Amino acid sequence: MEPNFGRINTLLVEAFNDILVIEESELKKSQFKDLSITEMHTIEAIGMYKKKDHF
């Protein structure tokens, strides 16, 4: 079964890399073309958390 895990891993890595290429291409076409993928992912991650109320 080990060879199957290797093949699955290869396919997932290829799919992930393809997604990154598409994501970067589409970002460059948007109003946010001056941001990198890393910056966009950071902004998205920060936005996932609700602001905490300070007492």
PDB file of N, CA, C and O in Angstrom:
ATOM      1  N   MET A   1       0.810  -1.206   0.000  1.00  0.00           N
ATOM      2  CA  MET A   1       0.000   0.000   0.000  1.00  0.00           C
ATOM      3  C   MET A   1       0.851   1.268   0.000  1.00  0.00           C
ATOM      4  O   MET A   1       0.363   2.320  -0.413  1.00  0.00           O
ATOM      5  N   GLU A   2       2.057   1.209   0.431  1.00  0.00           N
ATOM      6  CA  GLU A   2       2.910   2.387   0.485  1.00  0.00           C
ATOM      7  C   GLU A   2       3.029   3.114  -0.861  1.00  0.00           C
ATOM      8  O   GLU A   2       2.953   4.343  -0.884  1.00  0.00           O
ATOM      9  N   PRO A   3       3.213   2.405  -1.980  1.00  0.00           N
ATOM     10  CA  PRO A   3       3.311   3.128  -3.260  1.00  0.00           C
ATOM     11  C   PRO A   3       2.065   3.971  -3.565  1.00  0.00           C
ATOM     12  O   PRO A   3       2.165   5.016  -4.208  1.00  0.00           O
ATOM     13  N   ASN A   4       0.903   3.520  -3.107  1.00  0.00           N
ATOM     14  CA  ASN A   4      -0.315   4.297  -3.331  1.00  0.00           C
ATOM     15  C   ASN A   4      -0.281   5.615  -2.575  1.00  0.00           C
ATOM     16  O   ASN A   4      -0.743   6.638  -3.080  1.00  0.00           O
ATOM     17  N   PHE A   5       0.272   5.592  -1.355  1.00  0.00           N
ATOM     18  CA  PHE A   5       0.373   6.823  -0.585  1.00  0.00           C
ATOM     19  C   PHE A   5       1.298   7.811  -1.281  1.00  0.00           C
ATOM     20  O   PHE A   5       1.030   9.013  -1.295  1.00  0.00           O
ATOM     21  N   GLY A   6       2.364   7.319  -1.848  1.00  0.00           N
ATOM     22  CA  GLY A   6       3.285   8.181  -2.586  1.00  0.00           C
ATOM     23  C   GLY A   6       2.622   8.807  -3.789  1.00  0.00           C
ATOM     24  O   GLY A   6       2.809   9.993  -4.062  1.00  0.00           O
ATOM     25  N   ARG A   7       1.858   8.028  -4.502  1.00  0.00           N
ATOM     26  CA  ARG A   7       1.153   8.536  -5.691  1.00  0.00           C
ATOM     27  C   ARG A   7       0.105   9.571  -5.302  1.00  0.00           C
ATOM     28  O   ARG A   7      -0.021  10.616  -5.940  1.00  0.00           O
ATOM     29  N   ILE A   8      -0.645   9.266  -4.247  1.00  0.00           N
ATOM     30  CA  ILE A   8      -1.658  10.216  -3.763  1.00  0.00           C
ATOM     31  C   ILE A   8      -0.987  11.507  -3.334  1.00  0.00           C
ATOM     32  O   ILE A   8      -1.478  12.592  -3.647  1.00  0.00           O
ATOM     33  N   ASN A   9       0.129  11.408  -2.623  1.00  0.00           N
ATOM     34  CA  ASN A   9       0.847  12.596  -2.187  1.00  0.00           C
ATOM     35  C   ASN A   9       1.301  13.422  -3.388  1.00  0.00           C
ATOM     36  O   ASN A   9       1.152  14.644  -3.396  1.00  0.00           O
ATOM     37  N   THR A  10       1.850  12.763  -4.391  1.00  0.00           N
ATOM     38  CA  THR A  10       2.290  13.460  -5.596  1.00  0.00           C
ATOM     39  C   THR A  10       1.132  14.194  -6.263  1.00  0.00           C
ATOM     40  O   THR A  10       1.276  15.352  -6.657  1.00  0.00           O
ATOM     41  N   LEU A  11      -0.002  13.536  -6.390  1.00  0.00           N
ATOM     42  CA  LEU A  11      -1.168  14.164  -7.010  1.00  0.00           C
ATOM     43  C   LEU A  11      -1.665  15.359  -6.204  1.00  0.00           C
ATOM     44  O   LEU A  11      -2.031  16.387  -6.775  1.00  0.00           O
ATOM     45  N   LEU A  12      -1.680  15.228  -4.891  1.00  0.00           N
ATOM     46  CA  LEU A  12      -2.129  16.343  -4.044  1.00  0.00           C
ATOM     47  C   LEU A  12      -1.170  17.528  -4.128  1.00  0.00           C
ATOM     48  O   LEU A  12      -1.606  18.678  -4.180  1.00  0.00           O
ATOM     49  N   VAL A  13       0.123  17.252  -4.142  1.00  0.00           N
ATOM     50  CA  VAL A  13       1.110  18.332  -4.259  1.00  0.00           C
ATOM     51  C   VAL A  13       0.964  19.031  -5.610  1.00  0.00           C
ATOM     52  O   VAL A  13       1.016  20.259  -5.679  1.00  0.00           O
ATOM     53  N   GLU A  14       0.785  18.269  -6.672  1.00  0.00           N
ATOM     54  CA  GLU A  14       0.591  18.861  -8.000  1.00  0.00           C
ATOM     55  C   GLU A  14      -0.682  19.705  -8.046  1.00  0.00           C
ATOM     56  O   GLU A  14      -0.683  20.796  -8.616  1.00  0.00           O
ATOM     57  N   ALA A  15      -1.749  19.211  -7.457  1.00  0.00           N
ATOM     58  CA  ALA A  15      -3.007  19.967  -7.432  1.00  0.00           C
ATOM     59  C   ALA A  15      -2.836  21.258  -6.631  1.00  0.00           C
ATOM     60  O   ALA A  15      -3.303  22.316  -7.052  1.00  0.00           O
ATOM     61  N   PHE A  16      -2.180  21.175  -5.499  1.00  0.00           N
ATOM     62  CA  PHE A  16      -1.938  22.353  -4.660  1.00  0.00           C
ATOM     63  C   PHE A  16      -1.119  23.387  -5.426  1.00  0.00           C
ATOM     64  O   PHE A  16      -1.447  24.574  -5.412  1.00  0.00           O
ATOM     65  N   ASN A  17      -0.060  22.946  -6.093  1.00  0.00           N
ATOM     66  CA  ASN A  17       0.772  23.867  -6.867  1.00  0.00           C
ATOM     67  C   ASN A  17      -0.007  24.495  -8.016  1.00  0.00           C
ATOM     68  O   ASN A  17       0.161  25.682  -8.298  1.00  0.00           O
ATOM     69  N   ASP A  18      -0.849  23.724  -8.677  1.00  0.00           N
ATOM     70  CA  ASP A  18      -1.692  24.272  -9.741  1.00  0.00           C
ATOM     71  C   ASP A  18      -2.640  25.344  -9.198  1.00  0.00           C
ATOM     72  O   ASP A  18      -2.851  26.376  -9.835  1.00  0.00           O
ATOM     73  N   ILE A  19      -3.198  25.092  -8.034  1.00  0.00           N
ATOM     74  CA  ILE A  19      -4.097  26.058  -7.399  1.00  0.00           C
ATOM     75  C   ILE A  19      -3.355  27.348  -7.085  1.00  0.00           C
ATOM     76  O   ILE A  19      -3.891  28.436  -7.293  1.00  0.00           O
ATOM     77  N   LEU A  20      -2.124  27.238  -6.586  1.00  0.00           N
ATOM     78  CA  LEU A  20      -1.336  28.430  -6.291  1.00  0.00           C
ATOM     79  C   LEU A  20      -1.061  29.252  -7.546  1.00  0.00           C
ATOM     80  O   LEU A  20      -1.125  30.481  -7.510  1.00  0.00           O
ATOM     81  N   VAL A  21      -0.759  28.588  -8.641  1.00  0.00           N
ATOM     82  CA  VAL A  21      -0.503  29.290  -9.899  1.00  0.00           C
ATOM     83  C   VAL A  21      -1.764  30.018 -10.364  1.00  0.00           C
ATOM     84  O   VAL A  21      -1.695  31.178 -10.770  1.00  0.00           O
ATOM     85  N   ILE A  22      -2.897  29.352 -10.308  1.00  0.00           N
ATOM     86  CA  ILE A  22      -4.165  29.961 -10.710  1.00  0.00           C
ATOM     87  C   ILE A  22      -4.504  31.131  -9.790  1.00  0.00           C
ATOM     88  O   ILE A  22      -4.921  32.194 -10.249  1.00  0.00           O
ATOM     89  N   GLU A  23      -4.321  30.923  -8.494  1.00  0.00           N
ATOM     90  CA  GLU A  23      -4.618  31.966  -7.517  1.00  0.00           C
ATOM     91  C   GLU A  23      -3.756  33.207  -7.766  1.00  0.00           C
ATOM     92  O   GLU A  23      -4.259  34.330  -7.737  1.00  0.00           O
ATOM     93  N   GLU A  24      -2.471  33.003  -8.008  1.00  0.00           N
ATOM     94  CA  GLU A  24      -1.578  34.124  -8.267  1.00  0.00           C
ATOM     95  C   GLU A  24      -1.953  34.841  -9.561  1.00  0.00           C
ATOM     96  O   GLU A  24      -1.934  36.070  -9.619  1.00  0.00           O
ATOM     97  N   SER A  25      -2.288  34.089 -10.578  1.00  0.00           N
ATOM     98  CA  SER A  25      -2.688  34.674 -11.857  1.00  0.00           C
ATOM     99  C   SER A  25      -3.942  35.537 -11.699  1.00  0.00           C
ATOM    100  O   SER A  25      -4.005  36.648 -12.225  1.00  0.00           O
ATOM    101  N   GLU A  26      -4.925  35.028 -10.983  1.00  0.00           N
ATOM    102  CA  GLU A  26      -6.167  35.780 -10.780  1.00  0.00           C
ATOM    103  C   GLU A  26      -5.958  36.995  -9.885  1.00  0.00           C
ATOM    104  O   GLU A  26      -6.594  38.031 -10.082  1.00  0.00           O
ATOM    105  N   LEU A  27      -5.071  36.871  -8.906  1.00  0.00           N
ATOM    106  CA  LEU A  27      -4.781  38.001  -8.031  1.00  0.00           C
ATOM    107  C   LEU A  27      -4.161  39.139  -8.833  1.00  0.00           C
ATOM    108  O   LEU A  27      -4.477  40.306  -8.600  1.00  0.00           O
ATOM    109  N   LYS A  28      -3.287  38.810  -9.769  1.00  0.00           N
ATOM    110  CA  LYS A  28      -2.632  39.829 -10.593  1.00  0.00           C
ATOM    111  C   LYS A  28      -3.629  40.554 -11.505  1.00  0.00           C
ATOM    112  O   LYS A  28      -3.342  41.656 -11.972  1.00  0.00           O
ATOM    113  N   LYS A  29      -4.774  39.960 -11.757  1.00  0.00           N
ATOM    114  CA  LYS A  29      -5.813  40.579 -12.588  1.00  0.00           C
ATOM    115  C   LYS A  29      -6.769  41.446 -11.762  1.00  0.00           C
ATOM    116  O   LYS A  29      -7.576  42.187 -12.324  1.00  0.00           O
ATOM    117  N   SER A  30      -6.682  41.357 -10.450  1.00  0.00           N
ATOM    118  CA  SER A  30      -7.647  42.024  -9.576  1.00  0.00           C
ATOM    119  C   SER A  30      -7.157  43.402  -9.142  1.00  0.00           C
ATOM    120  O   SER A  30      -6.067  43.841  -9.509  1.00  0.00           O
ATOM    121  N   GLN A  31      -7.990  44.065  -8.356  1.00  0.00           N
ATOM    122  CA  GLN A  31      -7.617  45.372  -7.811  1.00  0.00           C
ATOM    123  C   GLN A  31      -6.509  45.258  -6.779  1.00  0.00           C
ATOM    124  O   GLN A  31      -5.945  46.269  -6.360  1.00  0.00           O
ATOM    125  N   PHE A  32      -6.190  44.033  -6.362  1.00  0.00           N
ATOM    126  CA  PHE A  32      -5.152  43.808  -5.356  1.00  0.00           C
ATOM    127  C   PHE A  32      -3.861  43.302  -5.992  1.00  0.00           C
ATOM    128  O   PHE A  32      -3.107  42.565  -5.357  1.00  0.00           O
ATOM    129  N   LYS A  33      -3.602  43.689  -7.229  1.00  0.00           N
ATOM    130  CA  LYS A  33      -2.467  43.154  -7.969  1.00  0.00           C
ATOM    131  C   LYS A  33      -1.111  43.489  -7.353  1.00  0.00           C
ATOM    132  O   LYS A  33      -0.102  42.874  -7.696  1.00  0.00           O
ATOM    133  N   ASP A  34      -1.089  44.464  -6.443  1.00  0.00           N
ATOM    134  CA  ASP A  34       0.178  44.811  -5.803  1.00  0.00           C
ATOM    135  C   ASP A  34       0.456  43.964  -4.553  1.00  0.00           C
ATOM    136  O   ASP A  34       1.492  44.138  -3.912  1.00  0.00           O
ATOM    137  N   LEU A  35      -0.450  43.059  -4.205  1.00  0.00           N
ATOM    138  CA  LEU A  35      -0.246  42.165  -3.062  1.00  0.00           C
ATOM    139  C   LEU A  35       0.273  40.819  -3.535  1.00  0.00           C
ATOM    140  O   LEU A  35      -0.040  40.364  -4.635  1.00  0.00           O
ATOM    141  N   SER A  36       1.074  40.192  -2.680  1.00  0.00           N
ATOM    142  CA  SER A  36       1.539  38.841  -2.979  1.00  0.00           C
ATOM    143  C   SER A  36       0.513  37.837  -2.451  1.00  0.00           C
ATOM    144  O   SER A  36      -0.379  38.184  -1.678  1.00  0.00           O
ATOM    145  N   ILE A  37       0.659  36.603  -2.881  1.00  0.00           N
ATOM    146  CA  ILE A  37      -0.217  35.539  -2.391  1.00  0.00           C
ATOM    147  C   ILE A  37      -0.053  35.404  -0.876  1.00  0.00           C
ATOM    148  O   ILE A  37      -1.034  35.235  -0.152  1.00  0.00           O
ATOM    149  N   THR A  38       1.181  35.478  -0.411  1.00  0.00           N
ATOM    150  CA  THR A  38       1.440  35.363   1.028  1.00  0.00           C
ATOM    151  C   THR A  38       0.729  36.466   1.796  1.00  0.00           C
ATOM    152  O   THR A  38       0.126  36.215   2.839  1.00  0.00           O
ATOM    153  N   GLU A  39       0.800  37.683   1.281  1.00  0.00           N
ATOM    154  CA  GLU A  39       0.126  38.801   1.943  1.00  0.00           C
ATOM    155  C   GLU A  39      -1.390  38.598   1.949  1.00  0.00           C
ATOM    156  O   GLU A  39      -2.052  38.866   2.952  1.00  0.00           O
ATOM    157  N   MET A  40      -1.930  38.130   0.840  1.00  0.00           N
ATOM    158  CA  MET A  40      -3.372  37.901   0.759  1.00  0.00           C
ATOM    159  C   MET A  40      -3.793  36.802   1.731  1.00  0.00           C
ATOM    160  O   MET A  40      -4.823  36.925   2.393  1.00  0.00           O
ATOM    161  N   HIS A  41      -3.019  35.747   1.823  1.00  0.00           N
ATOM    162  CA  HIS A  41      -3.340  34.670   2.768  1.00  0.00           C
ATOM    163  C   HIS A  41      -3.244  35.152   4.208  1.00  0.00           C
ATOM    164  O   HIS A  41      -4.028  34.735   5.061  1.00  0.00           O
ATOM    165  N   THR A  42      -2.284  36.030   4.480  1.00  0.00           N
ATOM    166  CA  THR A  42      -2.144  36.586   5.836  1.00  0.00           C
ATOM    167  C   THR A  42      -3.360  37.443   6.187  1.00  0.00           C
ATOM    168  O   THR A  42      -3.905  37.333   7.285  1.00  0.00           O
ATOM    169  N   ILE A  43      -3.779  38.286   5.261  1.00  0.00           N
ATOM    170  CA  ILE A  43      -4.968  39.123   5.486  1.00  0.00           C
ATOM    171  C   ILE A  43      -6.184  38.246   5.707  1.00  0.00           C
ATOM    172  O   ILE A  43      -6.994  38.520   6.593  1.00  0.00           O
ATOM    173  N   GLU A  44      -6.322  37.199   4.917  1.00  0.00           N
ATOM    174  CA  GLU A  44      -7.449  36.286   5.059  1.00  0.00           C
ATOM    175  C   GLU A  44      -7.418  35.596   6.425  1.00  0.00           C
ATOM    176  O   GLU A  44      -8.451  35.465   7.080  1.00  0.00           O
ATOM    177  N   ALA A  45      -6.240  35.160   6.847  1.00  0.00           N
ATOM    178  CA  ALA A  45      -6.112  34.476   8.140  1.00  0.00           C
ATOM    179  C   ALA A  45      -6.447  35.410   9.298  1.00  0.00           C
ATOM    180  O   ALA A  45      -7.102  34.999  10.257  1.00  0.00           O
ATOM    181  N   ILE A  46      -6.010  36.642   9.217  1.00  0.00           N
ATOM    182  CA  ILE A  46      -6.313  37.613  10.267  1.00  0.00           C
ATOM    183  C   ILE A  46      -7.813  37.863  10.329  1.00  0.00           C
ATOM    184  O   ILE A  46      -8.381  37.992  11.413  1.00  0.00           O
ATOM    185  N   GLY A  47      -8.450  37.930   9.173  1.00  0.00           N
ATOM    186  CA  GLY A  47      -9.879  38.193   9.108  1.00  0.00           C
ATOM    187  C   GLY A  47     -10.740  37.053   9.614  1.00  0.00           C
ATOM    188  O   GLY A  47     -11.937  37.233   9.837  1.00  0.00           O
ATOM    189  N   MET A  48     -10.149  35.882   9.799  1.00  0.00           N
ATOM    190  CA  MET A  48     -10.913  34.725  10.264  1.00  0.00           C
ATOM    191  C   MET A  48     -11.286  34.838  11.744  1.00  0.00           C
ATOM    192  O   MET A  48     -12.197  34.160  12.219  1.00  0.00           O
ATOM    193  N   TYR A  49     -10.581  35.687  12.450  1.00  0.00           N
ATOM    194  CA  TYR A  49     -10.790  35.782  13.883  1.00  0.00           C
ATOM    195  C   TYR A  49     -11.576  37.033  14.219  1.00  0.00           C
ATOM    196  O   TYR A  49     -11.307  38.117  13.700  1.00  0.00           O
ATOM    197  N   LYS A  50     -12.549  36.865  15.094  1.00  0.00           N
ATOM    198  CA  LYS A  50     -13.353  38.003  15.510  1.00  0.00           C
ATOM    199  C   LYS A  50     -12.562  38.855  16.482  1.00  0.00           C
ATOM    200  O   LYS A  50     -11.738  38.361  17.253  1.00  0.00           O
ATOM    201  N   LYS A  51     -12.835  40.140  16.423  1.00  0.00           N
ATOM    202  CA  LYS A  51     -12.181  41.056  17.353  1.00  0.00           C
ATOM    203  C   LYS A  51     -12.688  40.785  18.753  1.00  0.00           C
ATOM    204  O   LYS A  51     -13.890  40.645  18.976  1.00  0.00           O
ATOM    205  N   LYS A  52     -11.767  40.713  19.685  1.00  0.00           N
ATOM    206  CA  LYS A  52     -12.127  40.464  21.078  1.00  0.00           C
ATOM    207  C   LYS A  52     -12.394  41.786  21.776  1.00  0.00           C
ATOM    208  O   LYS A  52     -11.687  42.772  21.566  1.00  0.00           O
ATOM    209  N   ASP A  53     -13.420  41.790  22.607  1.00  0.00           N
ATOM    210  CA  ASP A  53     -13.719  42.986  23.395  1.00  0.00           C
ATOM    211  C   ASP A  53     -12.736  43.078  24.558  1.00  0.00           C
ATOM    212  O   ASP A  53     -12.451  42.089  25.234  1.00  0.00           O
ATOM    213  N   HIS A  54     -12.237  44.260  24.769  1.00  0.00           N
ATOM    214  CA  HIS A  54     -11.325  44.486  25.899  1.00  0.00           C
ATOM    215  C   HIS A  54     -12.088  45.189  27.000  1.00  0.00           C
ATOM    216  O   HIS A  54     -12.759  46.191  26.753  1.00  0.00           O
ATOM    217  N   PHE A  55     -11.992  44.685  28.182  1.00  0.00           N
ATOM    218  CA  PHE A  55     -12.714  45.269  29.316  1.00  0.00           C
ATOM    219  C   PHE A  55     -11.845  46.165  30.121  1.00  0.00           C
ATOM    220  O   PHE A  55     -12.298  46.738  31.112  1.00  0.00           O
TER     221      PHE A  55
END
